[in-house]
């Protein structure tokens, strides 16, 4: 009698466990009462910080259990520090995610020494907030008023660290478009570069995201405190084209340089990616991706984004994952040329 009763209890328990494993609600309940750390791979106050914190304010409403999202800045190596921490140190259960710069994703491809930090094809992409266009700007006080001037007059431009667009794009132009500016490297981010521009330490910045520029310095645009010299994107941006800002391909004349520039600019497809660690449980990743997609169409988020002057043109996590895998399948000769194009 006792044995029979014990067997019945074990069967009932096994059935209950099997049902819970199959039920999506069990994964959804995982986030209830928890906090999720959002590592922002950039310094406070810059464009990536603004985007990361804006998403953090709204995505919790779309995650079952409504966990507390805690933004934490972790700048360094163009976001590779945050991505490396996420990959190798953080829990791989979806309770730590990161918002990283595209330079961190393309970095290990262009700089083999970075491969030890993290594998961009192994992390799980949650989604991308916008496909960006970047610009080069000069101070209104500079003799360089147009990009044609930049090919004739040598002035100082500032740049960040490796994998930061302000580093890579400034150097890319000197190798592929005829710009002759001297690039002063080592600034910590666009905030430091902006201060350097205002102090007159440098006369220009390249690789500044157009949406970030408008969000961080609306007065620069409104008061014409800077000259927007050129737009860097695969396709011309309608707003910038209407403002008379030339597209980079106007100045890229050789077919080889065109391939190199297109390869480097392709990272803007995953301009502001949110990632989860390798090995994140599929059901947890599915919850995060769904929450991200829903956030991108959330009226409250879109109203907040408009208030913060940031652009939203999202891509799904699955789409970004494919773009990254395709990028890492690029021909070795093009990768080698691109590597040289962003080297001092």
VMD Tcl script that draws the C-alpha trace (Angstrom):
set ca {
  {0.00 0.00 0.00}
  {2.78 2.43 0.99}
  {4.85 1.41 -2.05}
  {1.88 1.96 -4.36}
  {1.18 5.31 -2.81}
  {4.89 6.28 -3.12}
  {4.90 5.34 -6.81}
  {1.82 7.45 -7.42}
  {3.48 10.43 -5.72}
  {6.65 10.03 -7.81}
  {4.64 9.81 -11.05}
  {2.69 12.94 -10.11}
  {5.91 14.77 -9.23}
  {7.58 13.77 -12.53}
  {4.53 14.92 -14.47}
  {4.53 18.24 -12.65}
  {8.25 18.77 -13.32}
  {7.81 17.88 -16.98}
  {4.94 20.30 -17.35}
  {6.89 23.13 -15.74}
  {9.86 22.51 -18.05}
  {7.61 22.84 -21.07}
  {5.66 25.84 -19.83}
  {6.98 29.25 -20.91}
  {5.59 30.74 -17.69}
  {8.44 29.12 -15.71}
  {11.00 31.15 -17.68}
  {8.88 34.27 -17.34}
  {8.77 33.86 -13.56}
  {12.57 33.80 -13.49}
  {12.78 37.61 -13.61}
  {10.22 38.29 -10.87}
  {11.85 40.07 -7.93}
  {15.26 40.24 -9.62}
  {17.50 43.06 -10.81}
  {19.11 43.08 -14.26}
  {22.40 44.93 -14.64}
  {22.72 46.86 -17.92}
  {26.40 47.49 -18.63}
  {26.85 50.58 -20.79}
  {30.17 50.32 -22.59}
  {30.74 54.07 -22.69}
  {31.36 56.95 -20.25}
  {28.45 58.77 -18.57}
  {26.75 61.60 -20.43}
  {27.57 60.52 -23.99}
  {25.26 59.27 -26.70}
  {25.51 55.59 -25.75}
  {24.77 56.45 -22.14}
  {21.67 58.41 -23.18}
  {20.41 55.54 -25.35}
  {21.15 52.86 -22.76}
  {19.40 54.66 -19.92}
  {16.41 55.56 -22.08}
  {15.88 51.89 -23.01}
  {16.42 50.87 -19.36}
  {13.59 53.13 -18.22}
  {11.05 51.33 -20.41}
  {12.10 47.74 -21.18}
  {11.22 46.50 -17.68}
  {7.50 46.95 -18.44}
  {7.83 44.35 -21.19}
  {9.75 41.72 -19.20}
  {7.47 39.37 -17.24}
  {8.08 39.91 -13.55}
  {9.18 43.52 -14.21}
  {12.75 43.26 -12.88}
  {14.62 46.38 -11.82}
  {16.98 47.43 -14.66}
  {20.19 48.93 -13.23}
  {22.37 50.87 -15.74}
  {26.10 50.73 -14.93}
  {28.73 52.49 -17.02}
  {31.70 50.30 -17.91}
  {33.74 52.21 -20.50}
  {37.05 51.00 -21.92}
  {38.49 49.69 -25.20}
  {35.52 50.96 -27.21}
  {33.04 48.86 -25.17}
  {35.19 45.71 -25.42}
  {35.78 45.85 -21.65}
  {32.03 45.63 -20.97}
  {31.59 42.90 -23.60}
  {34.50 40.93 -22.17}
  {33.13 41.17 -18.63}
  {29.71 40.07 -19.88}
  {31.22 37.10 -21.72}
  {33.67 35.84 -19.10}
  {32.68 37.09 -15.64}
  {28.96 37.91 -15.47}
  {26.31 35.23 -14.86}
  {25.17 33.65 -18.13}
  {21.52 33.57 -17.16}
  {20.19 36.85 -18.59}
  {20.52 38.89 -15.39}
  {23.41 40.92 -16.87}
  {23.18 42.44 -20.35}
  {25.18 45.13 -22.12}
  {24.80 48.01 -24.55}
  {27.96 48.21 -26.67}
  {29.51 50.24 -29.46}
  {29.82 48.63 -32.91}
  {33.59 49.06 -32.75}
  {33.67 46.39 -30.05}
  {31.90 43.97 -32.38}
  {34.12 44.60 -35.38}
  {37.25 45.16 -33.27}
  {38.44 41.53 -32.92}
  {38.17 41.17 -36.70}
  {40.40 44.19 -37.33}
  {42.71 43.78 -34.34}
  {43.57 40.11 -33.60}
  {44.95 41.06 -30.16}
  {41.35 41.78 -29.11}
  {40.19 38.22 -29.77}
  {41.10 37.23 -26.21}
  {38.64 39.81 -24.78}
  {35.46 38.31 -26.20}
  {34.00 36.58 -29.24}
  {31.43 38.82 -31.03}
  {29.91 35.83 -32.82}
  {29.31 33.96 -29.54}
  {27.39 36.62 -27.60}
  {23.62 36.71 -28.03}
  {22.17 39.83 -29.66}
  {18.97 41.12 -28.08}
  {18.38 43.93 -30.57}
  {19.69 47.18 -32.01}
  {18.10 50.57 -31.37}
  {19.13 52.40 -34.50}
  {21.10 52.27 -37.76}
  {23.25 55.33 -37.43}
  {24.99 57.82 -39.63}
  {28.18 59.43 -38.41}
  {29.63 62.79 -39.27}
  {32.88 64.72 -39.18}
  {32.56 68.23 -37.78}
  {34.87 71.20 -37.40}
  {34.57 74.18 -35.08}
  {32.98 77.28 -36.58}
  {36.27 79.00 -35.70}
  {38.30 76.60 -37.86}
  {39.65 77.46 -41.31}
  {38.24 74.07 -42.36}
  {34.65 74.89 -43.30}
  {34.03 72.08 -45.80}
  {35.43 68.64 -46.51}
  {37.21 70.05 -49.54}
  {39.04 72.37 -47.11}
  {40.00 69.31 -45.03}
  {41.82 67.94 -48.08}
  {43.91 71.12 -48.36}
  {44.33 72.59 -44.86}
  {45.98 70.59 -42.08}
  {44.43 71.07 -38.62}
  {44.13 68.96 -35.46}
  {41.23 66.54 -35.09}
  {40.65 64.63 -31.87}
  {40.03 60.91 -31.54}
  {39.35 58.33 -28.85}
  {40.76 54.87 -28.27}
  {40.89 51.85 -30.56}
  {37.46 50.62 -31.67}
  {35.91 54.00 -30.89}
  {34.46 55.55 -34.04}
  {36.17 58.87 -33.28}
  {39.48 56.98 -33.55}
  {38.71 54.67 -36.45}
  {36.76 57.02 -38.70}
  {39.22 59.90 -38.38}
  {42.02 57.57 -39.51}
  {39.85 55.93 -42.19}
  {39.40 59.33 -43.84}
  {43.14 60.01 -43.91}
  {43.70 56.70 -45.72}
  {40.74 56.66 -48.12}
  {39.31 60.13 -48.82}
  {42.28 62.49 -48.89}
  {41.69 64.25 -45.57}
  {45.00 65.59 -44.25}
  {44.08 66.38 -40.65}
  {46.42 65.38 -37.82}
  {44.62 63.04 -35.42}
  {45.31 63.52 -31.70}
  {44.27 60.23 -30.09}
  {43.52 59.14 -26.53}
  {40.42 61.13 -25.55}
  {38.00 59.18 -23.34}
  {34.76 59.85 -25.21}
  {32.65 62.40 -27.04}
  {32.20 64.45 -23.85}
  {35.97 64.93 -23.54}
  {36.30 65.57 -27.26}
  {33.50 68.14 -27.16}
  {35.22 70.01 -24.33}
  {38.51 69.89 -26.25}
  {36.76 71.35 -29.30}
  {35.18 74.14 -27.26}
  {38.53 74.93 -25.59}
  {40.27 75.09 -28.95}
  {42.62 72.15 -28.25}
  {41.38 70.54 -31.44}
  {39.49 71.89 -34.42}
  {37.42 68.88 -35.36}
  {35.96 65.48 -34.49}
  {35.18 62.60 -36.83}
  {32.98 59.56 -36.23}
  {30.47 61.54 -34.12}
  {27.09 59.85 -34.34}
  {24.62 62.34 -35.84}
  {21.82 61.36 -33.43}
  {24.19 61.69 -30.46}
  {25.43 65.07 -31.67}
  {21.87 66.38 -31.81}
  {21.08 64.90 -28.38}
  {24.25 66.07 -26.63}
  {24.72 69.41 -28.37}
  {21.48 70.71 -29.85}
  {22.93 74.21 -29.53}
  {25.84 73.28 -31.82}
  {23.38 72.41 -34.57}
  {20.95 75.25 -33.87}
  {23.60 77.96 -33.56}
  {25.88 76.54 -36.27}
  {28.72 76.27 -33.78}
  {30.15 73.47 -35.91}
  {30.50 72.80 -39.61}
  {29.19 69.37 -40.59}
  {31.80 68.31 -43.15}
  {30.77 64.86 -44.36}
  {28.33 62.03 -43.65}
  {29.61 58.49 -43.13}
  {27.02 55.83 -43.91}
  {26.42 53.10 -46.48}
  {23.52 55.12 -47.90}
  {23.16 58.93 -47.77}
  {21.09 60.28 -44.91}
  {18.10 62.30 -46.14}
  {18.30 64.94 -43.40}
  {22.01 65.56 -43.91}
  {21.68 65.55 -47.68}
  {19.04 68.28 -47.44}
  {21.50 70.26 -45.32}
  {24.04 70.00 -48.14}
  {26.42 67.64 -46.32}
  {28.29 65.47 -48.88}
  {28.30 61.68 -48.66}
  {31.63 59.94 -48.11}
  {31.50 58.07 -51.41}
  {31.88 61.36 -53.28}
  {35.52 61.32 -52.17}
  {36.26 57.59 -52.39}
  {37.50 57.17 -55.94}
  {39.26 53.79 -56.07}
  {37.34 50.52 -56.07}
  {39.67 49.09 -53.42}
  {39.03 52.00 -51.06}
  {35.32 51.72 -51.73}
  {35.30 48.10 -50.54}
  {37.30 49.05 -47.45}
  {35.00 51.95 -46.58}
  {31.86 49.86 -47.10}
  {33.30 47.17 -44.84}
  {34.12 49.64 -42.04}
  {30.77 51.42 -42.35}
  {28.83 48.14 -42.26}
  {29.20 48.16 -38.45}
  {26.62 50.94 -38.31}
  {23.93 48.34 -39.01}
  {24.44 47.29 -35.37}
  {25.08 50.82 -34.14}
  {23.61 50.46 -30.64}
  {23.36 46.77 -29.89}
  {22.14 45.20 -26.69}
  {23.71 41.81 -25.98}
  {23.39 38.89 -23.58}
  {26.21 36.49 -22.61}
  {27.10 33.36 -24.59}
  {25.10 30.41 -23.33}
  {22.15 32.47 -22.10}
  {19.25 29.99 -21.78}
  {17.15 30.17 -24.99}
  {13.92 30.86 -23.09}
  {15.51 33.77 -21.21}
  {16.97 35.15 -24.44}
  {13.55 34.87 -26.10}
  {12.01 36.91 -23.27}
  {14.67 39.62 -23.59}
  {14.35 39.81 -27.38}
  {10.58 40.01 -27.22}
  {10.76 42.71 -24.54}
  {13.24 44.70 -26.63}
  {11.08 44.49 -29.77}
  {8.00 45.58 -27.82}
  {9.92 48.47 -26.24}
  {10.92 49.78 -29.67}
  {7.23 50.29 -30.54}
  {6.11 51.38 -27.08}
  {4.50 54.87 -27.33}
  {5.94 55.87 -23.95}
  {9.45 54.89 -25.04}
  {9.08 56.67 -28.39}
  {7.85 59.82 -26.65}
  {10.81 59.67 -24.27}
  {13.19 59.12 -27.21}
  {11.78 62.19 -28.93}
  {12.23 64.20 -25.75}
  {15.85 63.00 -25.48}
  {16.40 63.84 -29.18}
  {17.51 60.30 -30.08}
  {16.65 58.45 -33.28}
  {15.01 55.03 -33.24}
  {15.36 52.68 -36.22}
  {15.55 49.20 -34.66}
  {16.70 45.79 -35.83}
  {15.75 42.51 -34.19}
  {18.31 40.47 -32.29}
  {18.12 37.62 -34.80}
  {18.79 40.04 -37.68}
  {21.80 41.59 -35.91}
  {23.13 38.10 -35.12}
  {23.10 37.24 -38.84}
  {24.74 40.54 -39.86}
  {27.60 39.91 -37.41}
  {28.12 36.34 -38.64}
  {28.15 37.57 -42.26}
  {30.65 40.30 -41.37}
  {33.03 37.74 -39.90}
  {32.84 35.79 -43.16}
  {34.27 38.74 -45.15}
  {37.20 38.08 -47.55}
  {40.56 38.20 -45.71}
  {42.08 40.69 -48.18}
  {39.33 43.25 -47.50}
  {39.69 42.72 -43.74}
  {43.45 43.27 -43.98}
  {43.03 46.51 -45.95}
  {40.43 47.76 -43.47}
  {42.79 46.94 -40.61}
  {45.43 49.19 -42.14}
  {42.89 51.94 -42.89}
  {42.13 52.50 -39.19}
  {45.74 52.30 -38.01}
  {47.72 55.47 -37.19}
}
mol new
graphics top color blue
foreach p $ca { graphics top sphere $p radius 0.5 }
foreach p [lrange $ca 0 end-1] q [lrange $ca 1 end] { graphics top cylinder $p $q radius 0.2 }
display resetview
